[in-house]
Amino acid sequence: MKFDVIGLDSPCVDLAVNVRCFPKPNGAERIQNLSWQGGGKVASGMVAAARLGLCCGIMGNVGDDKYGTFCLRDFQDHGIDTEQMCVRKNRTTNFDIVISDEGSMGRSFVFYPGNAECMTEEELNIEYISNSSYFYMANLDSVTKKAAQMAKQKGSKIFMDADYYTDELLDAISWIDIFIGSEFVYEKMLEAGKSVKENCEYLYNKGSEIVIFTFGEKGCAGISKEGFFEIPAFDVDVKDTVGAGDVFHGAFLAAIVKGLSPKDAARFASGVAAIKCTRIGGRAGIPNWEVTDNFLETGEIDYREIDERVKKYGRGLEYV
């Protein structure tokens, strides 16, 4: 089976909690909503891509605890292949408590890093990695770069979710086919005195086929061989922005694979991410293709299937 995309990540479990406002020290605040969902930059992006019709495979590591079991089951429920996930015996899986605040629309993370060892270079399966049109990555550690190199040598294109800046990121642009950076990367990576268009052109000329930066509620901007474009954010009733960037990335890749232009793919991905933000957590609110198309055409969101997902994730860890 040929995959559309294969990604590498260390998934986590998110306990998403929604409150009206953060309590003061020694105070208390009633939880408005909570939900057990999977997390991880590539992991949630892959779920979005799978929801939108791509054939996906995930590599990475989890512990053999209930959180690891949850992560694997959630991937599998979305049709994502988990053959190359390493389950570490007697180890724990990454866990986050994600608190979203209705008052400020902000979110805060309290995290517990599990002790399940990350994949090693020796565990990378070149036959699996190379059996895909795209390799999806979110950092530049040695194992991820090795996997990307394997994929690139076999003809796969490299898709990068750059949420954090590192000094080697600029040099890596030359071998990354699709580069999507966050506003935080933009601020640290590029010159403040130049326009967004000039900065996108600067990176594009280093070798990437598509360069995009996301700016949260300000929308996104990007460049490809078809030229520079800007896409405004959609106006929706935001409940929780957790995972919005991850979902944007997965949706953008899905749209590209399905044949949309980079500009149209960015608009489509913005719509998917906007819909996601109307429900708590990083995955419950991810729409399918039909719901997104209808939203882009009419501005209306069909919540029937989405709210079934919300109910499922809200029932508790063992029921998802």
C-alpha positions as a printed NumPy array, in Angstrom:
array([[  0.   ,   0.   ,   0.   ],
       [  1.326,   3.419,  -0.983],
       [  0.816,   6.126,   1.633],
       [  0.028,   9.741,   0.874],
       [  1.953,  10.809,   3.956],
       [  4.04 ,   9.257,   6.713],
       [  4.913,  11.234,   9.831],
       [  7.215,  10.914,  12.831],
       [  6.227,  12.096,  16.304],
       [  6.089,  11.323,  20.017],
       [  2.313,  11.493,  20.579],
       [  0.69 ,  12.552,  23.818],
       [ -2.677,  12.504,  25.523],
       [ -4.324,  15.862,  26.183],
       [ -6.828,  16.385,  28.956],
       [ -8.542,  19.464,  27.538],
       [-10.207,  21.618,  30.198],
       [-12.303,  24.697,  29.502],
       [-12.973,  27.368,  32.162],
       [-14.569,  30.815,  32.074],
       [-11.447,  32.366,  33.586],
       [ -8.348,  31.232,  35.412],
       [ -8.75 ,  31.149,  39.195],
       [ -6.665,  33.401,  41.385],
       [ -4.051,  31.785,  43.67 ],
       [ -5.837,  29.609,  46.253],
       [ -9.08 ,  30.153,  44.344],
       [-11.284,  27.782,  42.375],
       [-13.138,  27.812,  39.085],
       [-15.793,  25.463,  37.764],
       [-14.823,  23.404,  34.706],
       [-17.218,  24.172,  31.857],
       [-16.139,  21.282,  29.663],
       [-13.456,  18.616,  29.536],
       [-12.348,  16.098,  26.975],
       [ -9.713,  13.382,  26.56 ],
       [ -8.009,  13.76 ,  23.193],
       [ -4.774,  12.863,  21.478],
       [ -2.087,  15.461,  20.948],
       [  1.236,  16.071,  19.269],
       [  2.104,  18.346,  16.358],
       [  2.571,  15.745,  13.653],
       [  0.163,  13.346,  15.356],
       [ -2.792,  15.741,  15.272],
       [ -1.852,  16.978,  11.816],
       [ -1.976,  13.388,  10.6  ],
       [ -5.416,  12.925,  12.15 ],
       [ -6.616,  15.996,  10.255],
       [ -5.12 ,  14.677,   7.017],
       [ -6.764,  11.298,   7.56 ],
       [-10.129,  12.936,   8.339],
       [ -9.837,  14.675,   4.983],
       [ -9.179,  11.521,   3.012],
       [ -5.43 ,  10.897,   2.963],
       [ -3.832,   7.489,   3.465],
       [ -1.538,   8.008,   6.462],
       [  1.068,   6.145,   8.475],
       [  2.595,   7.267,  11.779],
       [  5.957,   6.392,  13.31 ],
       [  7.044,   7.191,  16.839],
       [  6.951,   6.022,  20.42 ],
       [  4.502,   5.534,  23.277],
       [  4.595,   3.679,  26.565],
       [  2.654,   0.498,  27.271],
       [  0.355,   2.392,  29.659],
       [ -3.291,   3.325,  29.114],
       [ -2.268,   6.628,  27.535],
       [ -0.183,   4.82 ,  24.93 ],
       [ -3.063,   2.463,  24.214],
       [ -5.342,   5.49 ,  23.819],
       [ -2.958,   7.136,  21.328],
       [ -2.738,   4.023,  19.173],
       [ -6.467,   3.397,  19.243],
       [ -7.261,   6.969,  18.258],
       [ -4.898,   6.751,  15.28 ],
       [ -6.431,   3.456,  14.227],
       [ -9.965,   4.799,  14.596],
       [ -9.017,   7.438,  12.022],
       [ -7.587,   4.834,   9.652],
       [ -3.944,   5.719,  10.334],
       [ -1.449,   2.866,  10.099],
       [  0.466,   2.305,  13.37 ],
       [  2.685,  -0.612,  12.308],
       [  5.856,   1.403,  12.944],
       [  4.856,   2.81 ,  16.333],
       [  7.254,   1.598,  19.025],
       [  5.498,   0.585,  22.246],
       [  8.046,   0.758,  25.076],
       [  7.545,  -1.793,  27.831],
       [  7.206,  -0.487,  31.383],
       [  7.357,   3.095,  30.125],
       [  4.95 ,   6.018,  30.238],
       [  3.417,   8.154,  27.487],
       [  3.533,  11.948,  27.305],
       [  0.562,  13.609,  29.025],
       [ -0.693,  17.21 ,  28.995],
       [ -3.388,  19.13 ,  30.793],
       [ -4.493,  21.892,  28.435],
       [ -6.523,  24.68 ,  30.031],
       [ -8.414,  27.054,  27.753],
       [ -9.754,  30.303,  29.156],
       [-12.981,  31.714,  27.68 ],
       [-12.219,  35.147,  29.067],
       [ -8.922,  35.699,  27.268],
       [ -9.267,  32.982,  24.595],
       [ -5.818,  31.891,  25.737],
       [ -4.586,  28.457,  26.697],
       [ -2.002,  27.095,  29.115],
       [ -0.247,  23.744,  29.241],
       [  0.824,  21.644,  32.204],
       [  2.741,  18.668,  30.909],
       [  4.215,  15.403,  32.117],
       [  6.944,  14.104,  29.796],
       [  6.679,  10.346,  29.633],
       [  9.786,   8.192,  29.815],
       [  9.134,   6.107,  26.688],
       [ 12.34 ,   6.331,  24.658],
       [ 12.109,   8.059,  21.284],
       [ 12.744,   6.104,  18.119],
       [ 16.385,   5.514,  17.268],
       [ 18.002,   5.668,  13.845],
       [ 18.368,   1.881,  13.952],
       [ 14.597,   1.507,  14.307],
       [ 13.821,   3.517,  11.179],
       [ 12.383,   1.294,   8.445],
       [ 13.518,   2.673,   5.093],
       [ 11.025,   0.568,   3.139],
       [  8.167,   1.979,   5.181],
       [  9.444,   5.565,   5.118],
       [ 10.02 ,   5.574,   1.368],
       [  6.561,   4.182,   0.591],
       [  4.925,   7.599,   0.737],
       [  4.458,  10.734,  -1.332],
       [  5.229,  13.012,   1.642],
       [  7.235,  12.798,   4.855],
       [  5.747,  14.96 ,   7.636],
       [  8.075,  16.344,  10.327],
       [  8.03 ,  18.979,  13.064],
       [ 11.604,  19.188,  14.335],
       [ 15.209,  18.741,  13.274],
       [ 16.554,  16.193,  15.744],
       [ 18.986,  13.634,  14.348],
       [ 16.469,  10.791,  13.994],
       [ 13.884,  12.943,  12.233],
       [ 16.495,  14.343,   9.855],
       [ 17.723,  10.822,   9.104],
       [ 14.172,   9.706,   8.327],
       [ 13.634,  12.762,   6.115],
       [ 16.879,  12.011,   4.284],
       [ 15.746,   8.433,   3.658],
       [ 12.404,   9.663,   2.351],
       [ 13.959,  12.357,   0.162],
       [ 16.409,   9.924,  -1.427],
       [ 13.516,   7.664,  -2.417],
       [ 11.532,  10.48 ,  -3.996],
       [  9.229,  11.624,  -1.19 ],
       [  8.639,  15.318,  -0.627],
       [  9.339,  16.824,   2.791],
       [  6.626,  18.691,   4.683],
       [  7.743,  20.742,   7.713],
       [  5.654,  22.099,  10.586],
       [  8.02 ,  24.657,  12.104],
       [  6.472,  25.874,  15.328],
       [  9.72 ,  26.674,  17.14 ],
       [ 12.845,  28.396,  15.88 ],
       [ 16.265,  26.752,  15.905],
       [ 19.457,  28.084,  14.348],
       [ 19.622,  25.245,  11.81 ],
       [ 16.133,  25.909,  10.479],
       [ 17.252,  28.455,   7.892],
       [ 19.764,  26.058,   6.341],
       [ 17.177,  23.261,   6.245],
       [ 14.855,  25.275,   3.998],
       [ 16.798,  24.167,   0.922],
       [ 15.692,  20.524,   1.267],
       [ 12.195,  21.087,   2.689],
       [  9.594,  21.088,  -0.086],
       [  6.696,  22.582,   1.888],
       [  7.61 ,  24.801,   4.835],
       [  4.93 ,  26.134,   7.187],
       [  6.202,  28.302,  10.025],
       [  4.43 ,  29.833,  12.998],
       [  4.334,  33.524,  13.817],
       [  6.965,  32.82 ,  16.503],
       [  9.344,  31.385,  13.908],
       [  8.634,  34.33 ,  11.632],
       [  9.575,  36.835,  14.332],
       [ 12.887,  35.13 ,  15.137],
       [ 13.86 ,  33.934,  11.693],
       [ 13.257,  36.968,   9.496],
       [ 13.945,  40.692,   9.397],
       [ 11.426,  42.9  ,  11.159],
       [ 11.95 ,  45.776,   8.731],
       [ 10.808,  43.841,   5.673],
       [  7.305,  43.046,   4.514],
       [  5.762,  39.602,   4.856],
       [  5.949,  39.254,   1.078],
       [  9.663,  40.088,   1.02 ],
       [ 10.405,  37.628,   3.817],
       [  8.409,  34.851,   2.155],
       [ 10.237,  35.507,  -1.118],
       [ 13.566,  35.332,   0.713],
       [ 12.83 ,  31.834,   2.034],
       [ 11.213,  30.686,  -1.203],
       [ 14.381,  31.561,  -3.085],
       [ 16.331,  29.227,  -0.806],
       [ 14.651,  26.224,  -2.399],
       [ 11.246,  25.387,  -0.915],
       [  8.357,  24.878,  -3.33 ],
       [  5.866,  26.418,  -0.901],
       [  6.508,  28.719,   2.072],
       [  3.688,  29.7  ,   4.429],
       [  3.525,  31.499,   7.762],
       [  0.512,  31.336,  10.058],
       [ -0.384,  34.346,  12.202],
       [ -3.266,  33.094,  14.322],
       [ -6.296,  35.381,  14.218],
       [ -4.529,  37.485,  11.564],
       [ -4.648,  34.653,   9.048],
       [ -1.744,  33.352,   6.993],
       [  0.515,  34.343,   4.119],
       [  2.58 ,  32.336,   1.69 ],
       [  4.298,  31.997,  -1.634],
       [  4.677,  29.398,  -4.366],
       [  5.476,  29.403,  -8.079],
       [  2.02 ,  30.933,  -8.558],
       [  3.007,  33.97 ,  -6.514],
       [  2.441,  35.529,  -3.098],
       [ -0.904,  35.26 ,  -1.309],
       [ -2.568,  36.264,   1.953],
       [ -5.586,  34.546,   3.512],
       [ -7.587,  36.233,   6.3  ],
       [ -8.765,  34.188,   9.258],
       [-12.405,  33.127,   9.367],
       [-14.747,  34.694,  11.902],
       [-16.174,  31.894,  14.063],
       [-17.298,  31.416,  17.659],
       [-13.955,  30.341,  19.119],
       [-14.036,  27.952,  22.07 ],
       [-10.481,  26.613,  22.054],
       [ -7.473,  27.276,  19.807],
       [ -5.463,  24.254,  20.989],
       [ -4.185,  22.315,  17.994],
       [ -5.358,  24.87 ,  15.431],
       [ -1.928,  25.083,  13.83 ],
       [ -1.494,  21.309,  13.755],
       [ -4.881,  20.904,  12.098],
       [ -4.079,  23.66 ,   9.586],
       [ -0.915,  21.814,   8.562],
       [ -2.617,  18.466,   8.076],
       [ -5.509,  20.059,   6.201],
       [ -3.17 ,  22.018,   3.944],
       [ -1.274,  18.882,   2.992],
       [ -4.537,  17.033,   2.334],
       [ -5.701,  19.826,   0.045],
       [ -2.397,  19.842,  -1.855],
       [ -2.525,  16.073,  -2.357],
       [ -6.133,  16.402,  -3.561],
       [ -5.002,  18.876,  -6.229],
       [ -5.797,  22.33 ,  -4.856],
       [ -3.466,  25.234,  -5.582],
       [ -1.34 ,  26.46 ,  -2.647],
       [ -3.544,  29.538,  -2.234],
       [ -6.773,  27.533,  -2.333],
       [ -5.237,  24.897,  -0.05 ],
       [ -4.35 ,  27.606,   2.481],
       [ -7.918,  28.927,   2.428],
       [ -9.278,  25.395,   2.801],
       [ -6.908,  24.67 ,   5.708],
       [ -7.875,  27.944,   7.377],
       [-11.498,  26.852,   7.193],
       [-10.734,  23.457,   8.719],
       [ -8.746,  25.056,  11.557],
       [-11.485,  27.621,  12.187],
       [-14.135,  24.917,  12.518],
       [-11.877,  22.967,  14.879],
       [-11.642,  26.029,  17.13 ],
       [-15.392,  26.016,  17.742],
       [-15.091,  22.893,  19.874],
       [-12.811,  22.016,  22.798],
       [ -9.538,  20.159,  22.233],
       [ -7.278,  19.575,  19.271],
       [ -9.159,  16.796,  17.464],
       [-12.866,  16.584,  18.296],
       [-13.807,  19.558,  16.133],
       [-11.888,  18.529,  13.003],
       [-14.424,  18.495,  10.146],
       [-14.515,  16.241,   7.115],
       [-14.129,  17.502,   3.561],
       [-17.848,  17.951,   2.898],
       [-18.457,  20.   ,   6.047],
       [-15.49 ,  22.219,   5.198],
       [-16.593,  22.743,   1.595],
       [-20.05 ,  23.747,   2.772],
       [-18.569,  26.173,   5.313],
       [-16.399,  27.814,   2.654],
       [-19.399,  28.213,   0.354],
       [-22.08 ,  29.261,   2.843],
       [-20.389,  30.235,   6.102],
       [-22.518,  27.638,   7.895],
       [-21.09 ,  24.725,   9.923],
       [-22.863,  21.371,   9.984],
       [-22.125,  20.128,  13.499],
       [-23.988,  16.819,  13.368],
       [-20.956,  14.571,  12.923],
       [-18.613,  16.896,  14.794],
       [-20.763,  16.87 ,  17.908],
       [-20.848,  13.077,  17.843],
       [-17.047,  13.242,  17.992],
       [-17.271,  15.721,  20.863],
       [-19.504,  13.312,  22.795],
       [-17.133,  10.416,  22.158],
       [-14.053,  12.262,  23.393],
       [-15.96 ,  13.635,  26.367],
       [-17.013,  10.234,  27.709],
       [-13.647,   9.407,  29.21 ],
       [-10.307,   7.895,  28.339],
       [-11.432,   4.272,  28.285],
       [-14.345,   4.895,  25.905],
       [-12.531,   6.669,  23.088]])
